[in-house]
């Protein structure tokens, strides 16, 4: 019996090739988009599943300052004073990319690996927290002494490609030409996917040896601290106890750190938190993932609505078939199964087509889809996802048409009354409701795309309070502590005619990271002790970036910290009603033992992205922290060669001073544009979703137009016979559909307005929603709809009325 169902279904598909192709194409679009989104969501939700007790693993982070690091002695204090913890594991990230020299043999020249990432200082406690498989060595002995190093299997094979793993142990690795270590163990790489992608583990005793004050330094937050709770421990109680331990120890200090408040961040939040810095790994944004899932569901819904409209539009063509089947004894149940089997076959074909489409979609979005996302039909979950999707889409798309088609009465069909009877008001209203829903969704995507695009344009073109065009910046060799070399290089750059100005300072005014210290100002009425952002700067820094000096003077030429320039926000934070009052006042900090005078106040400027509020800021001289060259280039000439020439001369001069250091030059405006990569990705996704939604919605409109014209064929013929023109008939047929589009437009506006306002709350600086955006969105949707209406209604209006009346 089932075989017969599928045979008949296949014949019907072949006899209605156009409708079948449209249905299959619409479903394939929705399924392929949902499959790609499933792969992305599955990838991000699969992170850090490496351990059974992962739900008891937490990281200790600062609640207010949004630091993911703690003072070095904090780990021992927590271990000794907080009960209910199985593991307390501190480790220290090597903050800069490292040069590693590998001595393979005494007779060979050492291999040098520059800019090596993913290096940490750790000990056996880290390996109790994260269960690596030890291939050579053990956690108890391999990191127990200073100057020991453990490698992952992958790194070991890269450094020592011709040696068995057991022979790698004992080999020497030198870090930055100064730190000589011995390989003492090899571990297998963690199975993906994980944020713990460390490849080289140096014993934490090495760090203590290099930094003798490490163990009792409560002033600097340098350690990552992870803990694993005992099975019956209460996270909330542990959280309170950790806070008390920190307050107890740091409260004895006068360095301003005691105002920090620590909390527990679950391991499950590590991959998704954008508040706390991670280990340099890619972050997933949870709202974006939920948004992706919503887009997948919406596209599938549109495809199903489109299928329903097209299927019901063909109902009159199959009326006689249904009547004859029922007359010959066919039951309604059998007919429902027949129509559902047809839907299932079309959905199955659409699923197969989507499998072909999916790699193409992944390639189209390859610049922002995570590198680990790949499509393979054998991947876990893919077959299950496609199977469930096929069944659900088949049922959702097919059940309503199956119920409608199977409900026709044989007597009405055989008397040719089905055309009139099928125009049931309730059913017609339902189909119109589906069409309106499609256009509401399509207009939502269109308007959302316009709003996101306008916000991105605003972000990239807004005056941030400083000059950002024609400026490049690059760091020096941070391992070289010689200030003399940097001064020589500064002099060389000043002699280059293509350079307008150059500053040896810290990072540019707008940078992703932020350094900070606590600023203190005390009077008889005030006692201010608050964290501020800091930027090392020289005298040229303010001039180069065109920062507006409101009152006072610029930073003087000096190699020592002897003056401060603050921004307006900092001036108000210190209690000054106007900037002039701040000039000449002395403030203290946990960065210097002496009080320092404020010599100038600059206007506020945006220090990061437009997501962030302007923060209190201090500019100061410090030769030890002035490691970045900020260079303003001369304007381009007619040939456009000025910048290229300047960069070429910069590279040559840089190599003369730092021959072993690779120079990485950044254009400031390009760096600022990278802040908004997420918004640009959202914009691209919305454009794709909008295009697909418009296509599917127009297919649904096409189905409803066909249905209506089929129902009104006789009416059209009579109107033409009595003298109606083609334009009059087009207007008559089109106005009902235009009403549907207008209704969808009216419904979409408040939905888009609410969603856009909520999204824009993520920005401290944002656009105002304009009426023109909504009008333009409506017009963009109206254009393709009008084209479909005119083409299809013109064909019906221009047809010979004799043919339509004869068929009746």
FIPA-913731 format. One record per residue (C-alpha): residue number from 1; x, y, z. Coordinates in steps of 0.02 Angstrom, whole numbers. Last residue first. Layout:
{NUM,{X,Y,Z}} ...
# end
This chain:
{808,{-843,1339,-900}} {807,{-698,1298,-1014}} {806,{-789,1389,-1156}} {805,{-797,1546,-1047}} {804,{-609,1546,-1017}} {803,{-565,1514,-1200}} {802,{-688,1644,-1266}} {801,{-616,1773,-1147}} {800,{-450,1772,-1243}} {799,{-313,1806,-1116}} {798,{-250,1985,-1089}} {797,{-319,1998,-913}} {796,{-246,1832,-858}} {795,{-73,1869,-928}} {794,{-81,2046,-859}} {793,{-125,1976,-687}} {792,{31,1868,-685}} {791,{155,1997,-746}} {790,{81,2142,-651}} {789,{66,2048,-486}} {788,{242,1976,-495}} {787,{318,2146,-535}} {786,{214,2229,-400}} {785,{277,2105,-269}} {784,{457,2135,-324}} {783,{434,2324,-296}} {782,{327,2322,-139}} {781,{459,2242,-29}} {780,{586,2379,-66}} {779,{449,2510,-48}} {778,{403,2450,127}} {777,{584,2455,184}} {776,{604,2629,112}} {775,{453,2689,211}} {774,{519,2610,371}} {773,{692,2687,351}} {772,{615,2855,301}} {771,{523,2863,468}} {770,{693,2881,551}} {769,{761,2787,701}} {768,{894,2892,783}} {767,{1070,2825,767}} {766,{1178,2764,910}} {765,{1315,2808,1033}} {764,{1321,2708,1196}} {763,{1274,2557,1094}} {762,{1194,2396,1158}} {761,{1030,2491,1179}} {760,{1024,2492,988}} {759,{967,2311,988}} {758,{818,2348,1102}} {757,{768,2499,998}} {756,{781,2397,839}} {755,{670,2258,907}} {754,{535,2380,964}} {753,{536,2479,801}} {752,{540,2321,695}} {751,{384,2251,781}} {750,{297,2421,776}} {749,{327,2437,587}} {748,{292,2256,534}} {747,{104,2261,566}} {746,{78,2415,458}} {745,{185,2343,317}} {744,{94,2176,324}} {743,{-72,2267,308}} {742,{-4,2365,159}} {741,{56,2203,76}} {740,{-114,2124,102}} {739,{-201,2278,31}} {738,{-87,2267,-120}} {737,{-151,2090,-146}} {736,{-331,2146,-145}} {735,{-292,2290,-265}} {734,{-208,2179,-394}} {733,{-356,2088,-473}} {732,{-463,2243,-498}} {731,{-316,2349,-556}} {730,{-264,2217,-681}} {729,{-446,2204,-742}} {728,{-456,2391,-766}} {727,{-288,2395,-857}} {726,{-344,2257,-976}} {725,{-504,2351,-1021}} {724,{-679,2300,-966}} {723,{-805,2297,-1112}} {722,{-945,2175,-1074}} {721,{-846,2029,-1146}} {720,{-693,2075,-1044}} {719,{-794,2073,-883}} {718,{-869,1903,-930}} {717,{-697,1826,-961}} {716,{-626,1895,-797}} {715,{-776,1827,-700}} {714,{-753,1654,-779}} {713,{-570,1648,-730}} {712,{-603,1710,-554}} {711,{-557,1555,-454}} {710,{-405,1517,-562}} {709,{-353,1699,-546}} {708,{-366,1688,-357}} {707,{-264,1528,-344}} {706,{-131,1590,-464}} {705,{-115,1753,-366}} {704,{-104,1654,-202}} {703,{36,1547,-270}} {702,{133,1696,-337}} {701,{116,1780,-168}} {700,{194,1626,-88}} {699,{335,1630,-217}} {698,{356,1814,-176}} {697,{373,1771,7}} {696,{504,1638,-31}} {695,{608,1756,-137}} {694,{589,1902,-16}} {693,{636,1791,133}} {692,{789,1725,42}} {691,{849,1900,0}} {690,{815,1961,176}} {689,{904,1812,254}} {688,{1055,1846,144}} {687,{1054,2031,184}} {686,{1024,1993,368}} {685,{1175,1879,373}} {684,{1283,2012,292}} {683,{1222,2143,417}} {682,{1249,2025,563}} {681,{1427,1998,502}} {680,{1452,2186,489}} {679,{1382,2206,666}} {678,{1502,2073,732}} {677,{1649,2149,639}} {676,{1612,2317,718}} {675,{1769,2339,820}} {674,{1864,2289,662}} {673,{1824,2460,586}} {672,{1929,2541,724}} {671,{2080,2439,669}} {670,{2052,2490,488}} {669,{2045,2675,538}} {668,{2206,2654,638}} {667,{2308,2576,498}} {666,{2413,2437,576}} {665,{2595,2394,543}} {664,{2672,2229,599}} {663,{2862,2232,600}} {662,{2949,2067,630}} {661,{3091,2077,755}} {660,{3263,2003,724}} {659,{3340,2156,639}} {658,{3275,2279,771}} {657,{3370,2442,744}} {656,{3411,2428,558}} {655,{3251,2329,532}} {654,{3148,2476,594}} {653,{3234,2599,477}} {652,{3197,2490,325}} {651,{3018,2459,378}} {650,{2987,2645,404}} {649,{3063,2685,235}} {648,{2944,2564,147}} {647,{2797,2629,249}} {646,{2834,2808,197}} {645,{2852,2761,12}} {644,{2687,2667,12}} {643,{2603,2811,101}} {642,{2665,2941,-24}} {641,{2633,2839,-182}} {640,{2454,2888,-228}} {639,{2503,2959,-398}} {638,{2413,3123,-364}} {637,{2500,3138,-195}} {636,{2435,3061,-33}} {635,{2427,3171,121}} {634,{2575,3157,242}} {633,{2569,3013,364}} {632,{2536,3025,551}} {631,{2638,2895,646}} {630,{2605,2820,818}} {629,{2754,2718,875}} {628,{2717,2602,1020}} {627,{2828,2553,1167}} {626,{2810,2702,1283}} {625,{2781,2603,1443}} {624,{2959,2615,1512}} {623,{2973,2798,1458}} {622,{2825,2848,1566}} {621,{2739,3013,1531}} {620,{2554,3026,1572}} {619,{2380,3031,1494}} {618,{2236,2996,1614}} {617,{2060,2941,1569}} {616,{1888,2935,1652}} {615,{1778,2827,1540}} {614,{1673,2867,1386}} {613,{1534,2738,1374}} {612,{1561,2586,1266}} {611,{1463,2513,1119}} {610,{1530,2652,1008}} {609,{1696,2560,1010}} {608,{1847,2602,1114}} {607,{1913,2763,1188}} {606,{1786,2886,1118}} {605,{1848,3061,1153}} {604,{1819,3181,1298}} {603,{1900,3352,1285}} {602,{2073,3372,1361}} {601,{2121,3439,1533}} {600,{2299,3495,1572}} {599,{2437,3506,1702}} {598,{2371,3389,1838}} {597,{2508,3373,1969}} {596,{2577,3206,2032}} {595,{2579,3137,2210}} {594,{2723,3021,2245}} {593,{2726,2833,2275}} {592,{2674,2800,2095}} {591,{2559,2678,2009}} {590,{2439,2653,2155}} {589,{2388,2833,2128}} {588,{2394,3005,2208}} {587,{2330,3171,2144}} {586,{2399,3348,2149}} {585,{2295,3495,2088}} {584,{2381,3622,1973}} {583,{2242,3626,1845}} {582,{2085,3537,1904}} {581,{1985,3696,1936}} {580,{2002,3747,1753}} {579,{1905,3591,1700}} {578,{1740,3650,1777}} {577,{1640,3584,1925}} {576,{1786,3481,1989}} {575,{1736,3329,2093}} {574,{1871,3205,2044}} {573,{1745,3113,1933}} {572,{1709,3278,1846}} {571,{1892,3299,1798}} {570,{1901,3116,1746}} {569,{1756,3139,1626}} {568,{1834,3298,1557}} {567,{1996,3207,1512}} {566,{2157,3207,1612}} {565,{2334,3266,1575}} {564,{2459,3213,1707}} {563,{2631,3270,1763}} {562,{2798,3207,1831}} {561,{2814,3027,1773}} {560,{2994,3024,1714}} {559,{3075,3032,1543}} {558,{3015,3209,1513}} {557,{2958,3324,1373}} {556,{2809,3415,1446}} {555,{2630,3351,1433}} {554,{2523,3486,1353}} {553,{2464,3638,1448}} {552,{2311,3698,1544}} {551,{2133,3708,1482}} {550,{2026,3629,1346}} {549,{2161,3535,1249}} {548,{2071,3457,1101}} {547,{2155,3298,1042}} {546,{2220,3323,865}} {545,{2291,3145,861}} {544,{2467,3201,819}} {543,{2464,3354,933}} {542,{2405,3258,1087}} {541,{2534,3120,1058}} {540,{2676,3240,1016}} {539,{2711,3281,1199}} {538,{2730,3098,1248}} {537,{2594,2977,1299}} {536,{2563,2825,1410}} {535,{2376,2795,1413}} {534,{2277,2763,1573}} {533,{2100,2714,1614}} {532,{2035,2765,1783}} {531,{1990,2669,1942}} {530,{1923,2764,2091}} {529,{1979,2832,2258}} {528,{1899,3002,2290}} {527,{1892,3072,2468}} {526,{1808,3241,2459}} {525,{1758,3376,2583}} {524,{1922,3413,2674}} {523,{2017,3360,2520}} {522,{2074,3194,2449}} {521,{2111,3139,2272}} {520,{2156,2961,2229}} {519,{2173,2881,2058}} {518,{2170,2692,2044}} {517,{2257,2616,1894}} {516,{2208,2560,1720}} {515,{2262,2486,1556}} {514,{2128,2459,1425}} {513,{2113,2336,1282}} {512,{2015,2363,1121}} {511,{2105,2525,1072}} {510,{2046,2702,1034}} {509,{2167,2840,1083}} {508,{2312,2750,997}} {507,{2424,2632,1099}} {506,{2563,2695,1210}} {505,{2693,2826,1169}} {504,{2826,2868,1041}} {503,{2740,3000,933}} {502,{2770,3041,752}} {501,{2714,3185,641}} {500,{2692,3224,456}} {499,{2790,3075,390}} {498,{2827,3073,203}} {497,{2984,3177,231}} {496,{3069,3041,338}} {495,{3187,3129,460}} {494,{3064,3114,605}} {493,{3065,2925,579}} {492,{3253,2914,602}} {491,{3245,3017,762}} {490,{3112,2901,833}} {489,{3220,2751,789}} {488,{3365,2825,888}} {487,{3248,2859,1033}} {486,{3182,2680,1029}} {485,{3359,2613,1030}} {484,{3404,2722,1180}} {483,{3253,2660,1279}} {482,{3337,2490,1292}} {481,{3216,2367,1373}} {480,{3218,2250,1224}} {479,{3086,2118,1259}} {478,{2949,2239,1204}} {477,{3023,2242,1028}} {476,{2934,2394,957}} {475,{2749,2411,923}} {474,{2659,2479,771}} {473,{2545,2623,726}} {472,{2477,2701,567}} {471,{2380,2862,542}} {470,{2310,2926,377}} {469,{2136,2943,452}} {468,{2100,2929,638}} {467,{2106,3108,704}} {466,{2025,3124,874}} {465,{1854,3159,953}} {464,{1769,3004,885}} {463,{1687,3096,740}} {462,{1565,2967,674}} {461,{1602,2890,503}} {460,{1629,2707,543}} {459,{1500,2695,681}} {458,{1368,2792,583}} {457,{1394,2679,432}} {456,{1373,2528,546}} {455,{1214,2602,620}} {454,{1144,2635,445}} {453,{1179,2456,392}} {452,{1098,2387,549}} {451,{942,2494,519}} {450,{929,2450,334}} {449,{951,2264,367}} {448,{819,2271,506}} {447,{699,2357,385}} {446,{722,2221,254}} {445,{716,2077,379}} {444,{556,2143,459}} {443,{483,2173,286}} {442,{510,1990,242}} {441,{435,1931,406}} {440,{281,2041,385}} {439,{268,1988,203}} {438,{263,1804,249}} {437,{136,1835,386}} {436,{25,1929,262}} {435,{32,1778,147}} {434,{-14,1659,287}} {433,{-160,1771,337}} {432,{-218,1775,156}} {431,{-219,1585,154}} {430,{-318,1579,317}} {429,{-442,1708,255}} {428,{-470,1604,98}} {427,{-501,1451,204}} {426,{-624,1542,315}} {425,{-716,1621,169}} {424,{-736,1457,75}} {423,{-683,1486,-105}} {422,{-679,1301,-130}} {421,{-865,1296,-163}} {420,{-859,1395,-321}} {419,{-721,1294,-397}} {418,{-790,1132,-326}} {417,{-958,1143,-414}} {416,{-907,1043,-568}} {415,{-1052,920,-542}} {414,{-920,782,-518}} {413,{-832,884,-383}} {412,{-989,929,-289}} {411,{-1048,749,-287}} {410,{-877,684,-232}} {409,{-868,798,-78}} {408,{-699,883,-51}} {407,{-624,855,122}} {406,{-468,763,61}} {405,{-401,921,-19}} {404,{-423,1026,137}} {403,{-351,899,260}} {402,{-202,862,146}} {401,{-171,1048,116}} {400,{-167,1076,305}} {399,{-59,924,347}} {398,{73,948,212}} {397,{183,1093,264}} {396,{188,1057,450}} {395,{198,868,427}} {394,{330,871,290}} {393,{429,1008,380}} {392,{428,904,540}} {391,{482,743,452}} {390,{619,823,348}} {389,{684,925,496}} {388,{693,770,607}} {387,{789,674,473}} {386,{903,821,433}} {385,{945,848,617}} {384,{974,662,648}} {383,{1085,650,494}} {382,{1184,802,552}} {381,{1195,750,736}} {380,{1366,674,730}} {379,{1453,718,566}} {378,{1434,587,429}} {377,{1352,710,308}} {376,{1505,818,323}} {375,{1498,1006,335}} {374,{1634,1104,422}} {373,{1634,1229,565}} {372,{1804,1234,651}} {371,{1856,1394,564}} {370,{1711,1489,642}} {369,{1595,1570,512}} {368,{1646,1751,487}} {367,{1749,1750,327}} {366,{1678,1583,269}} {365,{1502,1651,243}} {364,{1494,1614,56}} {363,{1594,1455,81}} {362,{1473,1391,211}} {361,{1329,1433,94}} {360,{1410,1334,-47}} {359,{1441,1187,69}} {358,{1254,1193,115}} {357,{1181,1196,-61}} {356,{1217,1013,-105}} {355,{1145,952,61}} {354,{1000,1072,30}} {353,{962,981,-134}} {352,{948,816,-38}} {351,{834,901,89}} {350,{727,973,-52}} {349,{710,797,-126}} {348,{654,734,45}} {347,{533,880,64}} {346,{458,842,-107}} {345,{441,657,-64}} {344,{365,698,106}} {343,{238,817,31}} {342,{183,684,-92}} {341,{173,558,50}} {340,{67,682,148}} {339,{-54,694,0}} {338,{-75,506,-11}} {337,{-88,483,177}} {336,{-227,613,181}} {335,{-312,525,35}} {334,{-307,358,126}} {333,{-382,435,282}} {332,{-519,517,179}} {331,{-570,347,115}} {330,{-560,287,-65}} {329,{-714,188,-119}} {328,{-722,216,-307}} {327,{-825,376,-282}} {326,{-691,442,-163}} {325,{-554,415,-291}} {324,{-661,493,-429}} {323,{-696,648,-324}} {322,{-512,668,-274}} {321,{-452,658,-454}} {320,{-589,780,-506}} {319,{-532,906,-376}} {318,{-349,897,-422}} {317,{-342,1054,-528}} {316,{-455,1146,-405}} {315,{-329,1118,-266}} {314,{-182,1193,-359}} {313,{-183,1355,-259}} {312,{-196,1248,-101}} {311,{-25,1175,-140}} {310,{54,1342,-182}} {309,{-8,1423,-23}} {308,{41,1277,89}} {307,{215,1266,11}} {306,{246,1452,34}} {305,{192,1439,215}} {304,{315,1294,238}} {303,{457,1392,157}} {302,{418,1543,265}} {301,{420,1435,422}} {300,{587,1360,373}} {299,{656,1535,347}} {298,{585,1589,515}} {297,{656,1439,609}} {296,{829,1466,536}} {295,{822,1653,575}} {294,{769,1615,754}} {293,{915,1494,773}} {292,{1032,1627,709}} {291,{962,1754,833}} {290,{987,1629,974}} {289,{1168,1614,918}} {288,{1185,1803,906}} {287,{1114,1822,1082}} {286,{1247,1698,1144}} {285,{1397,1784,1066}} {284,{1535,1659,1034}} {283,{1712,1709,1077}} {282,{1867,1667,976}} {281,{2019,1627,1080}} {280,{2148,1750,1148}} {279,{2147,1663,1316}} {278,{1988,1745,1378}} {277,{1947,1923,1425}} {276,{1790,1948,1527}} {275,{1633,2038,1471}} {274,{1609,1949,1304}} {273,{1562,1788,1392}} {272,{1513,1647,1275}} {271,{1659,1525,1276}} {270,{1688,1542,1464}} {269,{1506,1534,1516}} {268,{1502,1344,1531}} {267,{1656,1353,1641}} {266,{1553,1450,1767}} {265,{1614,1624,1819}} {264,{1634,1641,2007}} {263,{1642,1814,2085}} {262,{1771,1943,2140}} {261,{1745,2118,2208}} {260,{1878,2251,2185}} {259,{1879,2400,2306}} {258,{2026,2324,2399}} {257,{2142,2359,2254}} {256,{2170,2541,2301}} {255,{2353,2517,2344}} {254,{2343,2548,2531}} {253,{2350,2367,2582}} {252,{2274,2281,2733}} {251,{2108,2274,2643}} {250,{2188,2163,2511}} {249,{2202,2016,2630}} {248,{2033,2019,2716}} {247,{1941,2085,2564}} {246,{2008,1943,2459}} {245,{1961,1810,2585}} {244,{1788,1885,2607}} {243,{1755,1881,2420}} {242,{1811,1700,2411}} {241,{1692,1656,2553}} {240,{1544,1739,2469}} {239,{1573,1644,2305}} {238,{1596,1481,2399}} {237,{1424,1507,2478}} {236,{1345,1543,2309}} {235,{1431,1393,2230}} {234,{1366,1272,2364}} {233,{1483,1124,2386}} {232,{1413,947,2381}} {231,{1522,880,2241}} {230,{1678,977,2291}} {229,{1707,1132,2188}} {228,{1838,1148,2052}} {227,{1933,1311,2048}} {226,{2012,1414,1911}} {225,{2124,1565,1939}} {224,{2205,1660,1796}} {223,{2352,1752,1869}} {222,{2422,1927,1838}} {221,{2327,2049,1948}} {220,{2463,2164,2015}} {219,{2464,2244,2187}} {218,{2444,2088,2294}} {217,{2624,2033,2259}} {216,{2670,1901,2388}} {215,{2711,1749,2281}} {214,{2769,1845,2126}} {213,{2900,1951,2213}} {212,{3045,1848,2143}} {211,{2988,1869,1962}} {210,{3102,1765,1849}} {209,{3115,1625,1977}} {208,{2929,1634,2014}} {207,{2893,1621,1828}} {206,{3004,1469,1813}} {205,{2917,1391,1964}} {204,{2757,1404,1863}} {203,{2828,1267,1755}} {202,{2814,1308,1570}} {201,{2669,1231,1475}} {200,{2668,1242,1284}} {199,{2519,1209,1170}} {198,{2375,1296,1259}} {197,{2210,1276,1168}} {196,{2101,1280,1322}} {195,{1953,1361,1233}} {194,{1891,1190,1184}} {193,{1811,1094,1042}} {192,{1898,986,1010}} {191,{1988,843,1093}} {190,{2126,903,1206}} {189,{2299,881,1132}} {188,{2396,734,1201}} {187,{2527,773,1333}} {186,{2717,768,1324}} {185,{2836,788,1471}} {184,{3001,857,1538}} {183,{3065,968,1398}} {182,{3207,1071,1469}} {181,{3207,1260,1488}} {180,{3324,1404,1447}} {179,{3249,1578,1473}} {178,{3358,1711,1390}} {177,{3350,1705,1200}} {176,{3163,1745,1201}} {175,{3120,1570,1263}} {174,{3252,1436,1245}} {173,{3200,1254,1222}} {172,{3313,1110,1274}} {171,{3284,925,1239}} {170,{3271,809,1388}} {169,{3106,732,1335}} {168,{3097,734,1145}} {167,{3166,557,1143}} {166,{3007,487,1222}} {165,{2902,571,1087}} {164,{2995,491,942}} {163,{3105,615,849}} {162,{3103,669,667}} {161,{2976,811,678}} {160,{3050,891,835}} {159,{2970,1063,848}} {158,{2814,1022,748}} {157,{2798,846,818}} {156,{2815,914,995}} {155,{2685,1048,959}} {154,{2554,920,906}} {153,{2594,804,1052}} {152,{2572,947,1175}} {151,{2729,1010,1258}} {150,{2783,1014,1441}} {149,{2925,1129,1495}} {148,{3037,1130,1649}} {147,{3137,1283,1697}} {146,{3089,1283,1881}} {145,{3041,1118,1965}} {144,{2880,1019,1987}} {143,{2816,1034,1809}} {142,{2855,859,1742}} {141,{2858,773,1911}} {140,{2681,769,1980}} {139,{2596,803,1812}} {138,{2673,646,1735}} {137,{2800,605,1599}} {136,{2769,547,1420}} {135,{2600,520,1337}} {134,{2498,604,1475}} {133,{2313,617,1430}} {132,{2251,788,1481}} {131,{2117,800,1615}} {130,{2093,986,1649}} {129,{2082,1030,1835}} {128,{2209,904,1896}} {127,{2320,959,1751}} {126,{2312,1140,1810}} {125,{2359,1085,1987}} {124,{2514,997,1919}} {123,{2595,1163,1874}} {122,{2567,1308,1755}} {121,{2652,1450,1660}} {120,{2565,1470,1494}} {119,{2608,1474,1308}} {118,{2470,1485,1175}} {117,{2564,1590,1046}} {116,{2735,1573,961}} {115,{2785,1737,877}} {114,{2946,1669,802}} {113,{3000,1486,794}} {112,{3189,1470,779}} {111,{3276,1306,740}} {110,{3448,1294,820}} {109,{3596,1267,701}} {108,{3645,1086,700}} {107,{3796,996,774}} {106,{3742,1006,956}} {105,{3573,932,912}} {104,{3392,986,900}} {103,{3419,1147,997}} {102,{3251,1236,981}} {101,{3242,1426,994}} {100,{3072,1498,1040}} {99,{3016,1677,1007}} {98,{2862,1721,1108}} {97,{2697,1805,1072}} {96,{2655,1918,1217}} {95,{2547,1892,1369}} {94,{2623,1729,1427}} {93,{2468,1677,1521}} {92,{2486,1634,1705}} {91,{2409,1485,1792}} {90,{2315,1460,1954}} {89,{2229,1297,1995}} {88,{2128,1271,2155}} {87,{2058,1095,2149}} {86,{1937,997,2259}} {85,{1862,1149,2346}} {84,{1738,1138,2490}} {83,{1834,1241,2618}} {82,{1902,1417,2583}} {81,{2051,1473,2689}} {80,{2204,1378,2629}} {79,{2163,1356,2446}} {78,{2088,1531,2433}} {77,{2243,1611,2512}} {76,{2357,1508,2399}} {75,{2264,1567,2244}} {74,{2260,1750,2300}} {73,{2449,1760,2310}} {72,{2462,1802,2122}} {71,{2335,1942,2117}} {70,{2182,1896,2012}} {69,{2143,1893,1827}} {68,{1982,1887,1727}} {67,{1955,2073,1748}} {66,{1783,2148,1723}} {65,{1817,2292,1845}} {64,{1650,2265,1931}} {63,{1634,2077,1960}} {62,{1818,2031,1951}} {61,{1842,1852,1898}} {60,{1873,1682,1981}} {59,{1848,1544,1852}} {58,{1731,1399,1889}} {57,{1729,1210,1871}} {56,{1587,1113,1956}} {55,{1484,1090,1796}} {54,{1640,1020,1714}} {53,{1637,868,1826}} {52,{1627,743,1683}} {51,{1767,824,1585}} {50,{1802,869,1404}} {49,{1640,959,1361}} {48,{1734,1123,1341}} {47,{1646,1185,1184}} {46,{1504,1092,1099}} {45,{1381,1237,1106}} {44,{1485,1336,982}} {43,{1495,1196,854}} {42,{1312,1146,868}} {41,{1261,1327,840}} {40,{1369,1343,684}} {39,{1317,1174,612}} {38,{1132,1209,649}} {37,{1147,1377,561}} {36,{1213,1288,406}} {35,{1071,1161,415}} {34,{940,1298,441}} {33,{998,1388,284}} {32,{998,1224,186}} {31,{822,1181,249}} {30,{745,1351,209}} {29,{820,1364,35}} {28,{779,1181,-3}} {27,{597,1210,46}} {26,{578,1354,-77}} {25,{667,1257,-215}} {24,{561,1102,-187}} {23,{399,1201,-192}} {22,{450,1298,-347}} {21,{508,1138,-435}} {20,{347,1046,-389}} {19,{241,1191,-453}} {18,{334,1193,-618}} {17,{344,1003,-640}} {16,{161,966,-609}} {15,{146,797,-702}} {14,{311,737,-630}} {13,{258,775,-452}} {12,{92,688,-480}} {11,{179,533,-546}} {10,{295,529,-394}} {9,{148,540,-275}} {8,{58,399,-366}} {7,{210,287,-348}} {6,{237,341,-167}} {5,{61,295,-117}} {4,{72,129,-210}} {3,{229,80,-113}} {2,{138,123,47}} {1,{0,0,0}} 
# end
